[in-house]
Amino acid sequence: MTNNAKQTIESGKAVLGIEFGSTRIKAVLIDENHHPIAQGAHEWENQLVDGLWTYSIDTIWKGLQDCYADLRANVRKEYDVELETLASLGFSAMMHGYMAFNQDEQILVPFRTWRNTNTQKAAAELSKLFQYNIPLRWSISHLYQCILDGEAHVKDIKYLTTLAGYVHWQLTGEFVLGIGDASGMIPVDPNTKTYDATMVDKFNTLVASKHYPWQLLDILPTTLNAGEKAGCLTEKGASLLDVSGHLKAGCPLCPPEGDAGTGMVATNAVKQRTGNVSAGTSSFSMIVLEKELSKPYEMIDMVTTPDGSLVAMVHCNNCTSDLNAWVNIFKEYQQLLGVPVDMNEVFGKLYNHAMTGDADCGGLVAYNYFSGEPVTGLAEGRPLFVRSANDHFSLANFMRANLYASVAVLKIGNDILFNDEHVKVDRITGHGGLFKTEGVGQRVLAAAINSPISVMKTAGEGGAWGIALLADYLVNNDKQQTLADYLEHKVFNGNTGTEIAPDAHDVAGFNAYIENYKSGLAIEQAATANKK
């Protein structure tokens, strides 16, 4: 394996995918058989600046360069070879947000990430205008909110893109975006595979009185589908990515995509009637639809797969951050006792113990809101744990309540799809940090949405592997297969992972928990109003 991987790297046949996640930038290098052969990573955190969540431009580039340097060092250590040429390359990042640049390609205001919820008025007005749910985090919501707020920079916008689109643009000179990521800027038409023309016209009419020197399509990236060439790594791009100067320019790049699209690819969930759930710092479910929903829903976003199929997305700003914070409290207690700490063991013990608790958590309720949660109408968040004196307060129930909280909002959104819209799904695959402890996250999610949940061993590689597969699809699709067929037959070879079916007792317990959860949202609202 080592010799084969070394030969792949030396011959320039390795494919690289890099994804900017919320807390980590990750690089995955794969061989001709789609197996990861080297990885690199860089940990980072967003900053709250002037009331808005952001990452600075300097932080973006330093993080990318450090991630690549880590990959390069690992390649040298493992294979005693220098990484100089690539077969192809792809970039992915957290979707949505707002990155506006002037004609000199200078950013006009700090990058506003998906996590910001200051766009409520804009999103509501656009949803009414378009007769289509426009989420708070979408780029068009941010743009229109800037207009409503009279921000002076708007007139100077020449380019508007996402984080993945920005990095790709700087490394290739191509101002383009994968259709999945583009569908988080403004809705796309699944028939034309580009921005919805009617909505674009409505927006231009809406802001015409401002007399900006641009129309909407003037400032948006060109949309591309999976498999389409999106430019090549330039000399400037190679030096930006690899500060050591060893990486050569010229390799082709696939269209830049959002983390939702790479999650679908990494779980073989781009075909209709398949779906996936990503559960990490944030969570989202993606169900690939056979047809459009009967009407717009505020809790459900309509996006697309990387090859343009319609997807119902339930996006939750909060997932495992509060859960991890509680686990760290137990780690501190263990350290206080002088007991050596193995975090995998700590997570494993607590998660598995949680499943011995009451199916309804004994009445305990947790709210994991580190930030606002649009699905439940919260502009801000305050992590809370709530119980009554007569509830069954135990460690198992406490941990189970926090596990339930990590997917509670996800359940609220998906109940609409399955109970109201009667959407049919053949397979749902989970991936992300919640599923690292074998069986527990699967069982909780299966109870939450009353559906079998599969987890693949490869899903742990995450979105960086997903974007690497899209880069591979660009250059190695010699049979001209659709993306779904390519993944099914060439990458996964029929592997659907390990499945856990919902347990009726767990489902009933989660349903009882979610009713308590919804009833207690007033407590969360009071906390945001009164606790700084």
Backbone torsions as a table, in degrees:
resi	resn	phi	psi	omega
1	MET	NA	-44.3	-178.8
2	THR	-64.2	-44.5	180.0
3	ASN	-64.3	-41.5	178.6
4	ASN	-63.2	-43.4	179.7
5	ALA	-63.7	-41.5	179.1
6	LYS	-61.5	-43.4	179.0
7	GLN	-63.5	-39.8	178.1
8	THR	-60.2	-44.6	-179.0
9	ILE	-67.1	-46.1	-177.2
10	GLU	-64.6	-33.9	-177.6
11	SER	-85.7	0.4	177.5
12	GLY	74.8	24.7	-178.5
13	LYS	-99.2	-2.8	179.5
14	ALA	-74.9	147.9	-179.8
15	VAL	-115.6	137.9	-175.6
16	LEU	-118.2	133.5	171.7
17	GLY	-122.3	136.5	179.0
18	ILE	-130.0	129.7	179.5
19	GLU	-125.7	134.5	174.9
20	PHE	-91.8	100.8	174.9
21	GLY	-88.6	179.8	-176.9
22	SER	-69.6	-31.5	-177.5
23	THR	-123.0	-6.9	-178.0
24	ARG	-151.3	139.0	169.0
25	ILE	-98.5	127.3	-173.6
26	LYS	-128.5	137.4	176.1
27	ALA	-116.8	135.6	176.7
28	VAL	-129.4	124.1	176.5
29	LEU	-101.3	128.0	-177.4
30	ILE	-119.9	156.9	178.7
31	ASP	-95.7	-171.4	-177.0
32	GLU	-65.9	-19.2	178.4
33	ASN	-98.0	13.2	176.0
34	HIS	70.9	14.2	179.0
35	HIS	-86.8	136.1	174.0
36	PRO	-63.9	130.4	179.3
37	ILE	-118.2	-11.7	175.0
38	ALA	-163.6	153.0	-179.4
39	GLN	-139.4	160.1	173.4
40	GLY	-145.2	157.7	-177.5
41	ALA	-153.4	158.4	174.2
42	HIS	-146.3	125.2	178.6
43	GLU	-86.2	138.6	177.1
44	TRP	-150.6	167.4	179.9
45	GLU	-139.1	144.8	174.6
46	ASN	-74.9	160.7	-178.8
47	GLN	-121.0	142.7	175.7
48	LEU	-92.3	106.9	-176.4
49	VAL	-121.2	120.3	-179.2
50	ASP	53.8	38.2	176.0
51	GLY	81.8	5.0	-178.3
52	LEU	-127.0	139.8	178.8
53	TRP	-78.3	133.2	-174.6
54	THR	-152.8	162.3	163.7
55	TYR	-124.6	134.1	-179.0
56	SER	-74.4	157.3	177.0
57	ILE	-58.5	-41.4	179.3
58	ASP	-63.0	-39.9	179.2
59	THR	-65.5	-38.4	179.1
60	ILE	-59.9	-48.5	-175.9
61	TRP	-74.1	-39.2	177.3
62	LYS	-64.2	-38.3	178.8
63	GLY	-65.5	-43.8	179.2
64	LEU	-63.4	-45.3	-178.5
65	GLN	-65.4	-38.6	178.6
66	ASP	-67.9	-39.4	177.7
67	CYS	-61.9	-46.9	179.4
68	TYR	-65.0	-40.5	179.0
69	ALA	-62.0	-36.6	177.4
70	ASP	-65.9	-43.1	175.9
71	LEU	-59.7	-48.8	-178.4
72	ARG	-59.7	-42.7	179.0
73	ALA	-64.3	-39.2	179.8
74	ASN	-68.2	-35.6	176.3
75	VAL	-64.1	-44.5	-179.9
76	ARG	-64.8	-41.1	-178.8
77	LYS	-67.1	-42.7	-174.0
78	GLU	-80.4	-37.2	-171.3
79	TYR	-120.5	-3.7	-179.5
80	ASP	53.9	48.4	180.0
81	VAL	-145.9	151.2	178.9
82	GLU	-92.5	136.9	177.4
83	LEU	-83.3	108.8	-174.1
84	GLU	-120.5	-36.0	-178.9
85	THR	-132.0	150.8	-179.8
86	LEU	-127.8	149.7	175.0
87	ALA	-73.3	-38.4	177.4
88	SER	-165.9	170.1	-172.4
89	LEU	-149.4	147.4	176.7
90	GLY	-147.1	149.6	178.5
91	PHE	-122.8	140.8	176.5
92	SER	-136.6	160.9	179.4
93	ALA	-161.4	169.3	172.6
94	MET	-52.5	135.8	-173.0
95	MET	-77.5	171.5	168.2
96	HIS	68.6	-152.3	-179.6
97	GLY	80.0	-168.7	-169.7
98	TYR	-142.7	112.8	173.4
99	MET	-129.4	106.2	-176.2
100	ALA	-113.0	133.7	-175.8
101	PHE	-128.9	153.0	177.1
102	ASN	-90.5	-174.3	-175.8
103	GLN	-66.1	-19.1	177.1
104	ASP	-91.5	9.9	179.6
105	GLU	63.2	29.9	174.9
106	GLN	-98.6	134.7	-178.5
107	ILE	-68.3	137.2	-172.6
108	LEU	-88.4	-35.5	174.7
109	VAL	-139.9	156.7	179.6
110	PRO	-55.5	142.9	177.0
111	PHE	-49.2	124.2	177.4
112	ARG	-104.1	116.1	-170.4
113	THR	-82.7	173.9	176.8
114	TRP	-56.6	-22.3	-171.0
115	ARG	-75.6	-16.7	-176.4
116	ASN	-74.9	141.9	-177.8
117	THR	-124.2	27.2	-178.0
118	ASN	-84.1	5.2	-171.0
119	THR	-104.4	23.4	-173.3
120	GLN	-58.9	-46.2	-177.8
121	LYS	-64.4	-45.1	-179.3
122	ALA	-62.4	-46.5	-178.2
123	ALA	-62.7	-40.0	180.0
124	ALA	-65.4	-44.0	-179.5
125	GLU	-67.0	-40.1	179.7
126	LEU	-69.9	-37.2	177.4
127	SER	-60.5	-40.9	178.8
128	LYS	-68.6	-42.6	-179.0
129	LEU	-64.2	-44.8	-175.3
130	PHE	-85.4	-14.5	-171.4
131	GLN	54.6	49.6	-172.6
132	TYR	-160.0	137.6	-178.5
133	ASN	-69.0	118.7	176.8
134	ILE	-110.4	107.5	-177.2
135	PRO	-67.0	160.3	-179.4
136	LEU	-61.0	-35.1	-170.7
137	ARG	-85.3	-9.8	-177.1
138	TRP	-65.9	149.6	-175.9
139	SER	-59.4	-37.3	-178.9
140	ILE	-66.6	-32.1	175.9
141	SER	-66.2	-44.0	178.7
142	HIS	-62.9	-44.5	-179.5
143	LEU	-60.7	-48.2	-177.0
144	TYR	-69.2	-32.8	176.3
145	GLN	-63.9	-39.3	175.9
146	CYS	-60.5	-39.0	178.7
147	ILE	-66.7	-46.0	178.7
148	LEU	-60.1	-36.5	-178.4
149	ASP	-83.1	-1.6	177.9
150	GLY	67.7	32.3	-178.3
151	GLU	-69.3	129.7	-170.9
152	ALA	-66.1	-24.2	-173.4
153	HIS	-72.1	-18.4	-170.6
154	VAL	-58.1	-38.7	-178.0
155	LYS	-64.1	-20.6	-175.5
156	ASP	-95.6	2.9	-176.9
157	ILE	-68.0	128.7	173.0
158	LYS	-113.8	-31.7	-178.7
159	TYR	-136.6	134.9	175.3
160	LEU	-130.2	123.8	-175.1
161	THR	-151.5	-176.0	177.2
162	THR	-102.2	176.6	179.7
163	LEU	-62.6	-45.8	178.9
164	ALA	-62.8	-42.1	178.9
165	GLY	-62.3	-38.1	-179.8
166	TYR	-65.2	-49.6	-178.6
167	VAL	-61.9	-44.9	178.9
168	HIS	-59.4	-45.1	-179.8
169	TRP	-58.1	-45.6	-177.6
170	GLN	-70.1	-27.8	-177.4
171	LEU	-89.6	-18.3	-177.1
172	THR	-121.6	-21.7	-172.0
173	GLY	81.2	2.2	-178.0
174	GLU	-100.7	120.7	-179.4
175	PHE	-91.6	81.0	-174.4
176	VAL	-135.0	170.5	179.8
177	LEU	-155.6	137.6	173.6
178	GLY	-61.2	145.7	-171.8
179	ILE	-62.2	-31.3	178.4
180	GLY	-64.6	-46.0	177.6
181	ASP	-68.2	-38.1	178.7
182	ALA	-61.3	-32.3	-179.2
183	SER	-69.8	-7.8	172.5
184	GLY	-98.7	6.2	172.7
185	MET	-96.6	-56.4	173.6
186	ILE	-149.2	149.5	-175.7
187	PRO	-53.6	144.5	175.8
188	VAL	-108.2	157.4	178.4
189	ASP	-92.7	116.5	-177.6
190	PRO	-64.7	-15.8	178.4
191	ASN	-84.0	-45.4	-179.4
192	THR	-88.3	-14.0	-179.7
193	LYS	60.9	35.6	174.3
194	THR	-150.1	-177.7	-177.3
195	TYR	-56.6	141.4	-178.4
196	ASP	-64.1	115.1	-172.8
197	ALA	-63.5	-38.8	-179.0
198	THR	-64.4	-42.4	180.0
199	MET	-69.8	-37.4	176.0
200	VAL	-59.7	-45.5	179.4
201	ASP	-63.2	-42.0	179.6
202	LYS	-62.8	-39.6	179.5
203	PHE	-67.1	-44.8	179.3
204	ASN	-59.2	-39.1	178.0
205	THR	-67.2	-39.7	-178.3
206	LEU	-59.4	-39.3	-174.2
207	VAL	-104.8	9.2	-175.9
208	ALA	-57.7	-34.4	-177.1
209	SER	-67.3	-15.2	179.7
210	LYS	-79.4	-18.5	177.2
211	HIS	57.2	43.5	175.0
212	TYR	-69.3	151.6	-178.8
213	PRO	-79.5	17.4	179.4
214	TRP	-138.5	153.4	165.4
215	GLN	-103.1	160.7	-171.1
216	LEU	-56.6	-46.7	-178.1
217	LEU	-65.2	-19.9	177.9
218	ASP	-64.0	-29.9	-171.6
219	ILE	-108.4	-6.0	-178.7
220	LEU	-91.7	149.7	176.9
221	PRO	-67.1	154.2	172.3
222	THR	-70.3	135.0	-178.6
223	THR	-86.4	142.2	178.2
224	LEU	-133.0	148.9	176.2
225	ASN	-93.2	160.1	174.7
226	ALA	-54.6	137.1	-179.5
227	GLY	95.6	-16.0	178.4
228	GLU	-85.4	141.8	-179.7
229	LYS	-71.9	135.5	-175.0
230	ALA	-121.3	27.4	178.6
231	GLY	106.8	179.1	-179.6
232	CYS	-128.2	156.9	178.6
233	LEU	-67.7	120.5	-179.6
234	THR	-83.3	170.0	175.1
235	GLU	-59.1	-43.8	177.5
236	LYS	-61.3	-43.0	-179.4
237	GLY	-64.3	-41.3	179.5
238	ALA	-61.9	-40.7	-179.7
239	SER	-73.0	-29.2	175.0
240	LEU	-68.8	-38.2	-177.5
241	LEU	-78.3	-46.8	-176.9
242	ASP	-116.7	97.1	-176.1
243	VAL	-69.8	-13.9	178.3
244	SER	-75.0	-19.3	177.2
245	GLY	86.7	5.8	-177.6
246	HIS	-81.2	-30.3	-175.4
247	LEU	-74.4	128.8	-178.7
248	LYS	-88.5	147.9	177.1
249	ALA	-75.1	168.6	171.0
250	GLY	111.4	-19.1	-176.8
251	CYS	-70.8	144.5	180.0
252	PRO	-74.3	153.3	177.2
253	LEU	-119.5	142.6	172.4
254	CYS	-81.1	165.3	177.5
255	PRO	-58.0	136.9	177.3
256	PRO	-66.6	139.7	-175.6
257	GLU	-128.8	164.6	175.4
258	GLY	-86.5	167.0	-177.6
259	ASP	-66.5	-24.7	176.4
260	ALA	-65.3	-44.6	-180.0
261	GLY	-65.5	-41.6	-179.6
262	THR	-70.4	-29.8	174.6
263	GLY	-65.2	-39.7	176.9
264	MET	-63.0	-42.7	-179.9
265	VAL	-65.7	-44.9	-176.6
266	ALA	-66.6	-17.0	179.6
267	THR	-114.0	13.3	-179.8
268	ASN	53.2	49.9	-176.3
269	ALA	-128.6	54.7	175.3
270	VAL	-110.5	-7.7	179.3
271	LYS	-83.8	148.8	175.9
272	GLN	-57.9	144.7	-177.7
273	ARG	71.1	19.4	168.9
274	THR	-119.1	165.6	179.3
275	GLY	-159.3	167.4	174.9
276	ASN	-146.4	157.0	175.4
277	VAL	-124.6	124.0	174.0
278	SER	-102.5	126.1	-176.1
279	ALA	-132.4	101.1	178.1
280	GLY	-141.2	-127.2	177.0
281	THR	-58.6	-45.3	169.0
282	SER	-114.6	175.3	175.8
283	SER	-138.2	152.8	173.0
284	PHE	-156.3	149.0	172.5
285	SER	-112.1	146.6	-179.9
286	MET	-130.4	116.1	177.8
287	ILE	-115.2	118.4	-178.8
288	VAL	-80.8	119.3	-169.4
289	LEU	-88.8	152.8	171.7
290	GLU	-85.0	-26.0	-180.0
291	LYS	-154.4	168.3	179.3
292	GLU	-68.6	154.4	176.4
293	LEU	-69.7	160.4	-175.4
294	SER	-69.5	-23.8	-179.7
295	LYS	-162.1	165.8	176.8
296	PRO	-72.1	147.3	174.5
297	TYR	-128.7	134.7	-178.8
298	GLU	-63.0	-29.3	-176.4
299	MET	-85.1	-7.5	-173.4
300	ILE	-122.4	126.0	178.4
301	ASP	-98.2	140.2	177.8
302	MET	-102.8	113.6	178.4
303	VAL	-126.7	-163.3	179.0
304	THR	-136.4	162.0	168.7
305	THR	-70.4	168.7	177.1
306	PRO	-62.8	-12.9	175.0
307	ASP	-111.5	14.9	166.7
308	GLY	96.8	6.4	176.4
309	SER	-77.7	148.3	-176.7
310	LEU	-72.0	136.6	-176.6
311	VAL	-132.2	134.8	171.9
312	ALA	-93.0	119.6	-175.0
313	MET	-115.4	128.3	169.7
314	VAL	-108.4	114.0	-175.1
315	HIS	-111.6	128.2	-179.5
316	CYS	-119.7	129.3	-176.9
317	ASN	-68.6	-23.4	-173.8
318	ASN	-123.8	139.7	176.3
319	CYS	-144.9	-85.2	-170.4
320	THR	-99.6	-2.1	-175.5
321	SER	-59.8	-46.8	-179.1
322	ASP	-71.8	-37.7	175.7
323	LEU	-58.3	-46.2	178.3
324	ASN	-64.1	-36.4	179.2
325	ALA	-62.9	-40.8	177.3
326	TRP	-67.1	-39.9	177.4
327	VAL	-61.7	-37.7	177.9
328	ASN	-65.2	-30.2	174.5
329	ILE	-61.6	-43.2	178.3
330	PHE	-68.5	-31.7	175.1
331	LYS	-63.7	-43.4	178.9
332	GLU	-62.1	-40.4	178.9
333	TYR	-63.1	-41.4	178.9
334	GLN	-63.6	-40.2	177.5
335	GLN	-65.4	-37.8	178.9
336	LEU	-61.3	-33.7	178.4
337	LEU	-80.7	-7.1	-179.0
338	GLY	80.6	21.1	-179.4
339	VAL	-93.7	130.1	178.1
340	PRO	-57.3	142.0	-174.8
341	VAL	-107.2	125.4	168.7
342	ASP	-119.2	107.8	-172.5
343	MET	-62.4	-33.4	175.7
344	ASN	-61.7	-37.9	178.5
345	GLU	-69.8	-40.4	179.6
346	VAL	-61.4	-49.8	178.0
347	PHE	-59.8	-47.0	-177.4
348	GLY	-60.0	-47.1	-179.3
349	LYS	-62.9	-47.5	-177.0
350	LEU	-67.6	-44.2	-178.7
351	TYR	-63.3	-47.1	-178.8
352	ASN	-68.5	-34.9	176.6
353	HIS	-64.8	-34.6	179.7
354	ALA	-57.1	-35.5	-175.6
355	MET	-76.3	-2.7	172.4
356	THR	-90.4	-5.3	-178.9
357	GLY	-79.3	-177.4	178.8
358	ASP	-67.0	144.1	-177.7
359	ALA	-62.1	-27.8	178.3
360	ASP	-100.6	14.9	178.8
361	CYS	65.3	18.2	177.1
362	GLY	65.2	19.7	-179.3
363	GLY	94.3	-9.4	-179.7
364	LEU	-71.8	146.0	179.7
365	VAL	-136.2	138.2	176.1
366	ALA	-125.4	144.6	173.6
367	TYR	-119.9	119.9	-171.5
368	ASN	-97.4	31.7	-169.3
369	TYR	-82.3	86.4	170.9
370	PHE	-68.8	-33.8	177.6
371	SER	-132.2	179.3	179.9
372	GLY	-60.4	159.8	-178.5
373	GLU	-133.6	95.6	-175.7
374	PRO	-57.4	-35.0	-177.1
375	VAL	-59.2	-36.1	179.5
376	THR	-104.1	11.7	172.0
377	GLY	78.0	23.8	-179.0
378	LEU	-102.9	117.3	179.5
379	ALA	-75.2	-28.2	176.5
380	GLU	-130.0	168.1	179.9
381	GLY	-129.6	149.3	171.8
382	ARG	-137.3	114.6	177.9
383	PRO	-59.7	131.5	-176.8
384	LEU	-137.6	147.4	166.7
385	PHE	-123.6	128.3	-171.0
386	VAL	-125.6	133.9	174.4
387	ARG	-151.4	156.7	172.7
388	SER	-101.1	163.0	-175.4
389	ALA	-62.9	-29.4	-176.8
390	ASN	-97.1	6.7	175.5
391	ASP	-72.3	158.9	-179.4
392	HIS	-85.3	91.7	-174.0
393	PHE	-91.4	105.0	178.0
394	SER	-139.6	165.7	179.5
395	LEU	-61.4	-42.6	-179.3
396	ALA	-61.7	-45.2	-179.7
397	ASN	-68.6	-36.7	178.6
398	PHE	-60.7	-49.2	-179.3
399	MET	-67.6	-37.4	-179.7
400	ARG	-65.4	-39.4	178.1
401	ALA	-62.3	-37.7	179.0
402	ASN	-74.0	-33.8	173.1
403	LEU	-64.9	-44.6	177.4
404	TYR	-60.0	-41.8	-178.5
405	ALA	-59.6	-31.7	-176.9
406	SER	-65.3	-22.4	179.7
407	VAL	-124.9	11.6	-176.9
408	ALA	-63.4	-46.4	-179.0
409	VAL	-67.7	-35.6	175.7
410	LEU	-58.9	-41.2	178.4
411	LYS	-62.8	-43.3	-177.5
412	ILE	-58.2	-42.9	179.1
413	GLY	-70.2	-43.1	-177.0
414	ASN	-72.5	-23.3	174.9
415	ASP	-59.5	-32.8	177.1
416	ILE	-64.8	-45.8	-177.7
417	LEU	-63.2	-46.8	-172.6
418	PHE	-85.8	-34.7	-175.9
419	ASN	-91.8	-37.2	-176.8
420	ASP	-95.3	-43.0	-177.4
421	GLU	-93.7	-10.6	177.6
422	HIS	54.5	42.5	177.1
423	VAL	-67.9	137.3	-179.9
424	LYS	-103.9	135.3	-179.2
425	VAL	-134.6	132.2	178.8
426	ASP	-87.6	-30.5	-175.8
427	ARG	-154.5	131.8	172.3
428	ILE	-121.0	129.1	-177.8
429	THR	-115.7	134.1	178.6
430	GLY	-100.3	146.7	174.1
431	HIS	-153.2	158.8	-178.7
432	GLY	115.3	176.9	-172.0
433	GLY	-59.3	-31.7	-178.3
434	LEU	-61.6	-23.6	-174.0
435	PHE	-99.7	8.3	-176.9
436	LYS	-68.6	-37.3	175.2
437	THR	-79.2	113.9	-169.0
438	GLU	-54.3	126.5	171.2
439	GLY	86.6	-28.9	-171.0
440	VAL	-73.8	-54.4	179.0
441	GLY	-59.4	-37.8	177.1
442	GLN	-60.5	-46.3	-177.6
443	ARG	-64.5	-40.5	179.6
444	VAL	-65.4	-46.3	-178.6
445	LEU	-67.5	-38.0	177.6
446	ALA	-60.6	-39.5	177.5
447	ALA	-68.6	-37.1	-176.2
448	ALA	-66.1	-45.3	-175.0
449	ILE	-110.2	8.1	174.8
450	ASN	51.0	51.5	-179.1
451	SER	-148.8	147.0	174.9
452	PRO	-61.0	141.3	-179.5
453	ILE	-123.9	129.5	176.8
454	SER	-106.1	149.8	172.4
455	VAL	-132.8	130.7	177.6
456	MET	-100.3	150.4	176.0
457	LYS	-61.3	-36.3	-178.0
458	THR	-72.4	-19.9	-176.8
459	ALA	-63.7	-21.3	177.8
460	GLY	-64.9	-19.4	177.9
461	GLU	-71.6	-23.3	171.2
462	GLY	72.6	-159.9	-171.6
463	GLY	-67.2	-27.7	178.0
464	ALA	-64.4	-37.6	174.3
465	TRP	-68.1	-39.0	178.6
466	GLY	-59.8	-44.3	-179.9
467	ILE	-73.1	-28.6	173.3
468	ALA	-64.1	-39.4	177.0
469	LEU	-64.4	-38.1	176.7
470	LEU	-66.3	-36.9	175.9
471	ALA	-66.8	-37.0	177.0
472	ASP	-66.8	-40.7	178.5
473	TYR	-59.2	-32.6	179.4
474	LEU	-62.4	-42.2	-170.2
475	VAL	-108.4	-14.4	-174.6
476	ASN	-119.6	15.9	179.1
477	ASN	-88.2	65.6	-174.0
478	ASP	-68.5	-21.4	179.4
479	LYS	-91.2	2.2	178.7
480	GLN	56.3	43.8	179.4
481	GLN	-79.7	156.4	169.2
482	THR	-65.1	160.6	179.4
483	LEU	-58.7	-42.7	-179.5
484	ALA	-60.8	-44.4	-179.6
485	ASP	-69.5	-37.9	178.5
486	TYR	-59.8	-47.1	179.4
487	LEU	-65.9	-45.1	-175.9
488	GLU	-63.0	-44.5	-170.3
489	HIS	-100.5	-29.7	-175.4
490	LYS	-101.4	-32.5	-176.2
491	VAL	-96.3	-53.9	-173.2
492	PHE	-94.2	-20.8	177.6
493	ASN	49.9	43.6	176.4
494	GLY	82.4	-2.3	179.7
495	ASN	-71.6	121.1	179.0
496	THR	-110.6	5.1	176.2
497	GLY	83.7	-167.7	179.7
498	THR	-100.0	127.7	-173.3
499	GLU	-107.3	140.9	171.1
500	ILE	-122.0	125.2	179.5
501	ALA	-86.3	153.6	178.8
502	PRO	-66.9	138.7	174.7
503	ASP	-92.3	129.8	-174.5
504	ALA	-57.5	-38.4	179.7
505	HIS	-66.1	-41.8	177.2
506	ASP	-64.6	-42.1	180.0
507	VAL	-60.7	-46.5	178.4
508	ALA	-61.9	-39.8	179.1
509	GLY	-65.6	-42.3	179.3
510	PHE	-65.9	-38.9	178.0
511	ASN	-60.9	-38.9	176.7
512	ALA	-66.8	-41.7	179.0
513	TYR	-60.5	-44.7	-174.5
514	ILE	-67.9	-28.7	176.0
515	GLU	-68.5	-42.3	174.3
516	ASN	-61.8	-40.5	-178.8
517	TYR	-61.3	-48.8	-179.2
518	LYS	-66.4	-37.9	178.5
519	SER	-64.9	-31.9	-177.0
520	GLY	-88.0	2.3	-179.7
521	LEU	-60.5	-25.7	176.6
522	ALA	-62.6	-30.8	178.0
523	ILE	-66.7	-43.6	177.7
524	GLU	-62.6	-41.7	178.4
525	GLN	-62.6	-40.4	178.4
526	ALA	-65.4	-37.5	179.9
527	ALA	-65.6	-40.9	179.4
528	THR	-66.9	-29.3	-178.6
529	ALA	-80.1	-25.0	-170.3
530	ASN	-121.5	-14.9	-179.3
531	LYS	-112.1	119.6	-179.7
532	LYS	-79.0	NA	NA
